[in-house]
Amino acid sequence: MWTVKGRKVYLGLGVTDGRKAINGLGLLVESQLKQELLSGDLFAFCTRSRSLVKILYWDKNGFCLWQKRLEKEKFKWPETDAEVKEIKSEELAWLLAGLDIEQAHKELRYSVMC
């Protein structure tokens, strides 16, 4: 897989037409997700059948479109009322591996009281 360190990862939640390619997904990034298309960040979309994920990103001098299609299983795509969800790069790897990132342990933040 490509290097995603230093890049943000955004999931386009809901259903995306699997026929969309670079231009169609680019329009979704700017109009629906309200994100900067040329930022180098990764934008992931999933189809209604949950068997296809497409990831669009800008890489130095052109767009890259990556996709993964499952033959038997389904992706555990997050369900929410929001249109976009920012996740960590390791969460993207977990999602592509078939794990449910919504059921992952939440990060705890502690502070020391003096």
Beta strands, then each sheet from edge to edge (+ up, - down):
strand 1: 9-12
strand 2: 42-46
strand 3: 52-58
strand 4: 63-69
strand 5: 84-87
sheet 1: 4+ 3- 2+ 1+ 5-
end
